[in-house]
Amino acid sequence: MKIVITSLMFSLTVALYSSHVLVAADEQQQAAAKTTFLVIYRPGPAWLVGKPVSEQPLKEHGKYMLGLYVKGSMKLAGPLTDNAGGAVVLAVADESEAKAIVTEDPAVKSRNLCIRNAPVGVKAVGQIREEKVDAAISKALQPTAGRRDDQI
């Protein structure tokens, strides 16, 4: 009887360990399949000129971002210090998923925010050369005179 109980306990331990290893391997595989995207949000046509980000009607946008964070699609986000929009880092399968997330953003739908398609817009972080990241972001944040801001 003691041997049977010991054998059963050993079998359960091996089974639990095996399932834990399989779950960990599956999580690593899913994480490896994701691409990181940088999204730069700019004030849209409905942006309240002269008002800081904290006074913009972005409550639904905040809830949406929180939902993306809970889901694991959004890694970090926040307003730009010059009150000219914000930035979001997404970890998703591909560019079409990143664009779909931005398109469904309540602030984009209400045109309070938009993204600039060039030079950054929605861009895989790996596609921006490390030494050019600051220059690309600075260029993306320049005034929009002569350029067109679009929703995706």
C-alpha positions in Angstrom: 0.0 0.0 0.0 2.8 2.4 0.9 4.5 1.7 -2.4 1.3 2.4 -4.3 0.8 5.7 -2.6 4.5 6.7 -3.1 4.2 5.7 -6.8 1.0 7.7 -7.2 2.5 10.7 -5.5 5.6 10.4 -7.8 3.4 10.2 -10.9 1.3 13.2 -9.9 4.5 15.2 -9.2 5.9 14.3 -12.6 2.6 15.1 -14.3 2.3 18.5 -12.6 5.9 19.3 -13.5 5.4 18.2 -17.1 2.3 20.4 -17.5 4.1 23.4 -16.0 7.0 22.9 -18.4 4.6 22.7 -21.3 2.7 25.8 -20.3 5.9 27.7 -19.8 7.1 26.6 -23.3 3.8 27.6 -24.8 4.0 31.1 -23.2 7.5 31.6 -24.4 6.5 30.5 -27.9 3.6 33.0 -27.9 5.8 35.8 -26.6 8.4 35.0 -29.3 5.7 35.3 -32.0 4.9 39.0 -31.0 6.4 42.0 -32.7 6.8 45.3 -30.8 5.3 48.4 -32.4 5.7 52.1 -31.5 2.6 54.2 -32.0 2.9 58.0 -31.9 -0.5 59.7 -31.3 -0.9 63.3 -32.3 -3.7 65.8 -31.7 -6.5 65.2 -34.1 -9.1 67.6 -35.6 -11.3 67.3 -32.4 -8.4 68.1 -30.1 -9.2 71.0 -27.7 -6.6 73.6 -28.7 -4.9 75.3 -25.8 -5.9 72.6 -23.3 -3.3 70.2 -21.9 -3.7 66.4 -22.3 -5.1 66.1 -18.8 -8.1 68.3 -19.9 -8.8 66.5 -23.2 -11.8 64.1 -23.4 -9.7 60.9 -23.3 -11.5 58.9 -20.6 -12.6 56.2 -23.0 -9.1 56.1 -24.6 -7.7 55.5 -21.1 -10.1 52.6 -20.5 -9.3 51.2 -23.9 -5.5 51.3 -23.1 -6.0 49.7 -19.7 -7.9 46.9 -21.4 -5.0 46.4 -23.9 -2.6 46.3 -21.0 -4.6 43.7 -19.1 -4.8 41.6 -22.3 -1.0 41.9 -22.8 -1.1 43.8 -26.1 0.0 47.1 -24.7 3.3 47.2 -22.8 3.5 50.9 -21.9 1.9 54.2 -22.8 1.7 57.8 -21.8 1.3 61.4 -22.8 4.1 63.4 -24.4 5.6 66.0 -22.1 4.8 68.8 -24.6 1.0 68.1 -24.5 1.1 67.1 -28.1 -0.3 63.6 -28.0 1.2 60.4 -26.7 3.1 57.2 -27.4 2.1 53.6 -27.0 4.3 50.4 -27.2 2.3 47.4 -28.5 3.4 43.8 -28.5 1.2 42.1 -31.1 1.4 39.5 -33.9 1.8 41.8 -36.8 1.3 45.3 -38.2 -2.3 44.6 -39.2 -3.1 43.8 -35.6 -1.4 47.0 -34.4 -3.3 49.1 -37.0 -6.6 47.4 -36.0 -5.9 48.3 -32.3 -5.3 51.9 -33.2 -8.3 52.1 -35.5 -10.6 50.8 -32.8 -9.2 53.3 -30.2 -12.1 55.6 -29.1 -9.8 58.7 -29.2 -9.0 57.9 -32.8 -12.6 57.2 -33.7 -13.7 60.5 -32.1 -10.8 62.3 -33.9 -9.3 63.6 -30.6 -6.2 61.8 -31.5 -4.7 60.5 -34.8 -1.5 58.8 -35.8 0.9 60.1 -38.3 1.7 57.5 -40.9 5.1 58.9 -41.6 7.8 58.7 -40.5 6.8 56.6 -37.4 3.0 56.2 -37.1 2.7 52.5 -36.4 6.1 51.1 -36.8 7.8 47.9 -35.7 10.5 48.9 -33.3 13.0 46.5 -34.9 12.5 48.4 -38.2 13.8 51.7 -36.7 17.5 51.7 -36.5 18.5 52.2 -32.9 20.7 55.3 -33.6 17.8 56.9 -35.5 15.0 56.4 -33.0 15.4 59.8 -31.4 15.6 61.5 -34.8 12.5 59.6 -36.1 10.5 60.5 -33.1 11.5 64.1 -33.2 10.6 64.3 -36.8 7.2 62.7 -36.1 6.5 65.3 -33.5 7.3 68.3 -35.6 4.4 70.6 -36.5 2.1 69.2 -39.2 2.3 72.1 -41.7 2.4 70.6 -45.2 1.9 67.1 -43.9 -1.3 65.1 -43.6 -2.3 63.3 -40.4 -4.5 60.4 -41.0 -6.3 57.8 -39.1 -5.0 54.5 -40.2 
